[in-house]
Amino acid sequence: MSFRSRAATVASLGTTQTLAWASSYYLPAMLAGPIARDVGVSVSTIFAAFSLALIVSAIIGPLAGRAIDQYGGRPVLIATNVIFAAGLGGLAWAEGPTSVFACWALIGVGMGAGLYEAAFATLVRLYGHESRASITGITLIAGFASTVGWPLSAWLETQVGWRGACMAWATLHLVVGVPLNFLLPRATRAVSYGDKSQRVRDADQATPSVPGPHRDRAFALLATVFAITWFISTAMAAHLPRLLQEAGATLTAAVAASALVGPAQVAARLLEFGLLRRVHPVLSAQLAALAHPLGAGVLAIAGAPFAAAFTVLHGAGNGILTIAKGTLPLVLFGPHAYGARQGLLMVPARIAQAFAPFLFGLFIDHWGLGALWVSAALGVAAFAALLWLSDGLALQLRVPRVKDRV
C-alpha cells in the first residue's frame, strides 16, 4: 500500500470520525438545553436519552466489529452515516420524550458501529499489524471534533434553531460522510471470527505479545483499563468547568482552562506519533494513565492557579489513551478477529461512560473538589492494571523499528 493511498484513507477516516463524534457525542453539550425547553422536559432527561444511546452503542459494538472482520469497514461505516442521518433527522422532528429517546437510541446504533472502535477495526482489517501509525493519524484529525462540533452546533442553533442544527448534521452525514466512506479501500478477503487458518497465518506474520494461556486475564485487565479511562474522560467532559470552579477559578478562567484539553490531546498524539511510537504501547499507556492523577493532585493541593496545568495533563493523558484503545488490542492479541474483540473490550467502557456524568455529578455535589480524588484513584487503578498486565506477561516494553507510515 503506497504512502499516498494510506494517507488518503487516514484523511478520509479522520474527517468522517470528526463528523461522527461532533454530531453525536459532542451534540448534547450545546443542544440539550434548547431541546429540553422545546419538547417540555428537563435537561437531565435529554442527558438520560444520551446515556441510553451509549448503552445501545455498547450492545451494538461487538456485532459491528464482527461485521467489519467479515466484510471490511467500508460497508459498515457507510451504513452508519445513513443511521446517523436518520437519527438526527428524526430528532429534528421530535415532539416529546418518547420520540427523543427513540431517536437517541437510533443515534446510539450509529455510535456503536461508527466511532473510533469501528475506524480502528477498519484500519486493522486493511493493514493488519502495520496499523499503529494510521490509528494515531485518524485520532490526530478527529481530536478536533469538539473544537469543530461545539462552535458549529452553537452557531447553527442561533441561526436555524436546534432542529435546523440536527438537520444540518444529518445532511453532512449524507453529502460528506457517505462519499468519503465510499472511497475507502475494499477489504481483500473475508475473515470470520472462528477462522482458525487465518489466525495461523496472522500468527506467522507477527506473533502477538500475549501467549494463549494468559489471554483471558489480559483481556479482563484491558477491559478494566478502558472502562476506567472512559469513565474519567466522560466525567471530565461533562463537569470540567464546574470542577475548576470548585477549585476557586472564575467561570471565565474555568472555560479558558477547559479549552486547553483539545490542544493538549493533539499535542500528546503528535508525541505518540513521533517519540512514543518506538516503545511498546503498554508503556505509553502507563505513562498516560498517570497524567490525570498527577494533574488532579496538583489541582487539589495548589488550587485554581494550576487549573491550566491540570487540564493540560488530563488532556495529554486522554489523548494517548485514545490511541492505546486501538493499538493495545492489536499488539497484545494480533489482527485476527480484531473488530469483534474490540467491540467486546469496549462494552464495559461504554456502560461506564453512560453513567459517568450522573455519578461524577453526585460526587461533586457531595464532596466538591474532593470528587477529584475519586477520579485520581481510578487513574491510579488503571495504571496498576497496566503494570500487572506488563509484569505478568513479562512483555518487552519496546517494539521493533516501525515500518509503516500514515
N, C-alpha and C positions, 0 to 999 in steps of 0.2 A: 504494500500500500504506500503510495507516494506521499511525501510530506504535504503537498498541496491538497490532495484528496482528503487526507486525515484532518488537516486544518479546516477544510470546508465542513466536514462532518461535525467537528467540535464547535465551530462557529454557529452552525445550524442548531445543534442541540442546546448550546448555551443561550441562544436567542429564544428558542421555544421554552426552555426552562424558566427564563426570566419572565416570559408571558404567563406561564402556568402558575408560578409562585405569586406573581403580582396580582393575579386575578382570583386567587383562592386564599392562600394562607395569609396574605397581607391585606385582603379586602376588608375584613370586619373592623380593623382599627380605624379606618376612615368612614365607613358607611354604616356601621352598626347603629349609631345614633339616629341618623336620618331614617333608616329603615324602621327602627323601633317606633319613632314618632308617627310615621305614616301609617303603619299597619296596626298601631294601637297596642303595642306590647312593650315590656321593659327591655333595656339594653342587655340585661343579663339573659333574657330569653333568646336574643339573637346570638349571643355567645354560646348558649346551650345548643342551638342549632349547629353552630360551627363545631362544637365538641362532637355532636352526632356525626358530622362529616368526617372527623378524624377517626372515629371508631369504625365507620364504614370503610375508610381507607385501610385500616388495619386488617379487615376481613378480606378486602379485595387484593391486597398486596401479594400474597403468595400465589393466587390464581393468575394475576398479571405476570408475575415472574416466570411461572411455568409456561405461559403463552409466549413470552419473549424467548425462553430457552428453545421452544419448539419452532416458532415462526420468525424470530427476529423482532427487533424493536419497531421497525418501520410501520407495520400494520397496527400494532398496539397503540403507538403514540398518535397516529392519525385518528384512530377511534377516540382517544381521549380528548383530542381537540373538539371533536363533534359533541362528546359528552359534556365537556366544559361549556361549550356554546349553548347546549340545550338547558343545562342547569342555570347558567347565568341569565339566559333569555327568559326562562320560566320565573326566576326570581324577580325580574323586572316587571312581571305581571302579577306578582303575589299580592293577595288582598288580606291575608290573615295568617295566624301562626301555623296552621296546618300546611298551607302551601309553602310557607317559608321553610319549615322543617323538611318537607318533601324535596324542595329544590336544593337545599344544602346537602341532603343525603345523596342526590344525584351528583352534585359537585364533589362529594366525598369519593364516589366511584372514580371520577377523573383524577382525584388526588392519589388514590391508591394505585392507579395504573399509569400516572403521567408525571410524577415528580422525580426527585433525584434517583430513587432506587431503580425506577424504570430506565432512566437515562444511563445510569451506571451499567445496568444489565445489558442495555443495547450496545454499549461500547465493548463490554467483555465478550458479548456474542460475536462482535465483528473482529476484535483484535486479540482476544484471549489474554495471556499473561502480560502482553505489552500495552496494557490499558492505563497504567498508573498516571502517566503524564496527561493523557487525554481526559481522564476523570478530573484531574486538577484543572485542566483547561476550561471545562464547562462550568466548574464552580467559580472560577475567576470571573467569567462573564455573568453568570446568574447571581453572583454575590451582590450585584447592583439591583436586584429585584425590588427590595424595599425602597432604595433610592429613587427608582423609576416609579414603582407602583403607588407608594403613598402620595407623592405630589400629584401624579396624574389622576388618581381616583378623587382626590380632594378638588382638583381643578374641574374635572368632569361634573362632580356633584354641584359645584357652584354654577356651572354653565347650563347643564341639561338635567340636573336633579339626579338622585341616586338611581332611579330607574333607567335614565339615559346612560348613566355610567356603566351599569350592568350590561346594557345592550351594546355599548361600545366595546367592552371587554369581550363579549360573545362574538361580535363581528371580527375582532382582531384574531380570535382563535380560528375563524373560518378563512379569513383572507391572508393571514400571515402564518399561523401555526400549521394549518393543513399543508400548504405548499412547501414549507421548509421541511416538515417531516416526510413529505412525499419524496423529496430529493435525497433522503438518506440512502446509503447503500443497502441493497438487499442482502439478507443473510444467505450464505452459500449452501448450507445444509441444515436439515432439521436435527435437533438433538432432544431426545426425550429424557425425562428425569431418571428413568431406570436404564438408560443406555450404557451398559457396562463396557462395551467395546470402545465407546467414545471416551469413557472415563480412563481406560487403559491408555489410549492414545494421548490424552491430555497429560497423564502422569509421565509418559515417555518424553513429552516435550519439556516439562518443567515440574519438578516434584513439589507439591505443597509442603508448607512448613509443619503441618500437624499430622503426625502419623495416625493411622486408623484408630488404635485403641484410645486415643486421647481426644477424639473429635467431639464427642458428646459434651465433655467438660469444657472444651474450648468454645463450643457453640453456646453453652449456657453462660459462660463468662462474658462473651462478646455481646450477647443479647442483653445482659445486665448493664454493661457499659453503655450500650446505645440507649437503653431506657433511661438511665440516669442522666446522660448528657442531653437527651432531647427534653427531658423534664426541665432541666436547668435552663436550656436555651429558650424554651417556650415561656417559662415563668418570667425570665428577664425581658423577653419581647413584649409581654403583656404589662409588666409592672416596673420597668426600669426607671422611668422618670419619677414615679411615686416613691420608689425606694431611695433614690438620690435625694429627694426632698426630705425623707425621713432622716437622712444623714445631715441635714441642715442646709442643703443647696436651695437656692431660689428656683422658681419654676423655669425662668429663662435659662439659668445655669444648668438645670437638670436636663432640659431639652437639648441644649447645646452639647452637653457631655454625652447624652444618649446618641446623638448624631454621629459620634466617633466610632460606634460599633461597626457600621458598614465598612468604612475605610480600613479599620483595623483587621477585619476579616479578610479583605482583599490583600492587604499587605502581608498577612501571615500566609495566605495561599501562595503568594509570589515567593515567599521564603521556602515553603514546602516544595514548590516547583524547581527552585534552584538548589539550595544547600541541603534541605532535608530529604530530597528525593534519593540521595545517596545512602541513606540509612534505612533500616527496616522500619516499615510504617508503625509497628508496635512501639518503637522508641519515640517517634514523633507524636504518636497518640498519648504516650505517657507524659511527655512534656506539655502537651496541650491540655491534658486533664488537670494539671496543676495550676494552670493560669487563672482560672476562676477562683479557686480557694485562696491563692496568693493575693489577687486583687481584692477579694472580699475582706481578707484580714487587714489589708492596708486601709480600706474604706472604713471598716468598723473601728479601727484604732485612731486613725487620723482625721476622719470625718470629711466634710464637704470639700475642703481644698484639694483632696485627692480623688474627687469624683471622676475626673477625666482619666486618671491612671487606672482606676477600676474598670471603666468601660473599655479602654484600650486592651487591657489584659483579658477581660472576658471575651471581647470580640475576636482577638487573636486566637485564643484557645478554641473558640467555637468555629472559627474559620478552618483550622486544621482538622478538627474532629469531624467536620462535614466531609472532608476528603477521606478521612480514615474509615468512615462508614462505607465507602466504596472500595477502598484498597485493601483493608484488613481481611474481609471475607475472601477476596481474590488470592491474596498471598497465603493465607492460612489453609484454605480449602481447595484452591485451584479453580479453574474456569468452568468445570463441568457442573451443570445444573445451577449455575451462579444465580440466575434470576429467581428460581424457586427458593433457594437458600436465603437470598437477600430478603425476599418477601417475608419468610418465616422469622428471620432475625429481627425484622422491624415491627412485628406485631406488638410486643411489649412496649416498644418505644412509642408507637402511635397511641396506644392506650394511655401511657404515662403523659404524653403530650396533650391528650384530650382533657385530662383532669388538672394539668399544671396551673393554668390561670386561676381556676377556682380555689385550689388548695393553697397556692402561694399567696393569694389574696387574703385568705383566712389567717395565714401565718403573719402577714404584715399587720392585719387588724389586731391580732393578739400581742405581737411582740415588737412591732415597729421595725427598726433597723436590725433587731435581733433575728429577724427572719433570714438574714443573710448567713447566719451561722448554719442554718439548715442546708442551704444550697452549697455552702463551703464544705460541710461534712459529706454531702453527697458527692461532690467533686473529688474529695479525698478517697471515698469509697470506690469511685471509678478508677482512680489511679492505682489503688490497691488491687483491684481486679485485673488490671492490665499487667501489674507486676507479677501476680500469680500466674497469669497466662504465659508470660515470657519465661519466668523462672521454672515453672512446672514443666515446660516443654523444652527447656534448655535451648531456646532459639538463639541463633546468631544474629544479633541486632545490627546487621549490615546486609545489604543486598549487593549482588554483583553489579558491575557497571551497567547502567541503564542504556539500552539500545534504542528505545522507542522515543519518538518525538511527537509533539502535537501536530 
